[in-house]
Amino acid sequence: MLQQSFDLALESKVGKGGIPDAAFEKALADLGPALAKLQGQARDGSLPLLKLPSDTADLAPVKAAAERLKSGGATDVLVLGTGGSSLGGQTLAQLTGYGIAGLSQFASGPRVHFIDNLDPATYAALLARLPLKTTKFVAISKSGGTGETLLQSIAAIEALRGAHLTDQQIGAHFQGLSEPAKPGKLHALRALLEPFGTPFLEHHTDVGGRYSVLTNCGLLPAAVLGLDIEALRLGAGRAVAPLFAGKGVRETPSAVGAALHLAAMRSGKNIAVLMPYADKLALLTRWWMQLWAESLGKDGQGTQPVGALGPVDQHSQQQLYLAGPKDKFFTVVTTGVKGKGPQIDAGLAEKIGQADFAGKTIGDMVAAQGIAMIDTFARNGCAVRRFHVEHIDETSHGEMLMHFMLETILTGYAMGVDPFDQPAVEEAKLLAKSYLAEGRA
């Protein structure tokens, strides 16, 4: 279960650099209407995201699609998507070792690759080196019009043709995931892939991309990798339970978190830092950065999200965090690693002048570093809250993901912005398509 402690975020505990206690109390009061709105949406079902934890009807099709992707001796599965269509799947995949330096190369098949950034050199090299006859592709775009996904899919089709696959065979190498086509309107991804016989899973029409981690967008690659997708939904249920139970702001962890962020913004802390102490949570920070930035950066408001990873970023960012401006609100995530990992030999500990390390484990060291970092933040007047999760597994991950989504939504409601749209993103997309068609660069 996710545990949140925030005393060290407040001025009364850490001094001038903390969030003023009065500002936090004011934010808690201001979260009342926001929480009431979200609870109303939970009751009337108008926000489908909140119903996901109790929904199981879509899980069987996800599992069936995953089995199809793994069938036929598949060695590789490429997930083509960008932003919310990819980052959620990546943070789930990291539970199996995906994206962890030194470990991911030993992944058992099929190997899953998330091709989320459009880079011609990378994609050309990948298509040239993959065993295409045993490679499958998952093309994800909620609208069906995402330029990156469409171009990657076209390039993959041409590569498969170059490997002497027929158009009928190409259809079996693809899985689509998108909203249903609307009458009289071109759905580009379906128009591209359905003529090959490619099957589609339907994207949840009322769950936007950056909130889609617990929909089939995130669950499909998770299922390919053998993760327990029911447990992911079960964990998410823990985070939404206070909403359905009608709990107050102080009894709803996501509302308390939103109040902390709101008070931090109002107190001139315009940077929010998320710093987990676990490799399996590194990509969680990238997912959260998009969620936070795209949901709340509106009308001249919002805070800059920054992802860090402990303990490595104690060496690369700590100097600024401690001795720089007190314009940041830190969230440190610790895990139950104490007593875990390789044990330190007594003789070798003596050789390095650290005899008291004898018998300790690397997990003991990481646990000590996490607590030390939190206390160091506090001693240096930095506002810091701590999340602790004892075990990193599907259940705890589902709870954490849903907590951050709820915290973001509630913060947006309290700020008076719509946490679900992204109007500033669309202009660059339209210009890029126009420039591509005109040959401008």
Secondary structure, 3 states (H helix, E strand, C coil): CCEEECHHHEHHHHCCCCECHHHHHHHHHHHHHHHHHHHHHHHHCCCHHHHHHHCCCCHHHHHHHHHHHHCCCCCEEEEECCCHHHHHHHHHHHHHCCCCCCCHHHCCCCEEEEECCCCHHHHHHHHHHCCHHHEEEEEECCCCCCHHHHHHHHHHHHHHHHCCCCHHHHHHCEEEEECCCCCCCCCHHHHHHHHHCCCEEECCCCCCHHHCCCCHHHHHHHHHCCCCHHHHHHHHHHHHHHHHCCCCHHHCHHHHHHHHHHHHHHCCCCEEEEEECCHHHHHHHHHHHHHHHHHHCCCCCCCEEEECCCCHHHCCCHHHHHHCCCCEEEEEEEECCCCCCCECCHHHHHHCCCHHHCCCEHHHHHHHHHHHHHHHHHHCCCEEEEEEECCCCHHHHHHHHHHHHHHHHHHHHHHCCCCCCCHHHHHHHHHHHHHHHHCCC
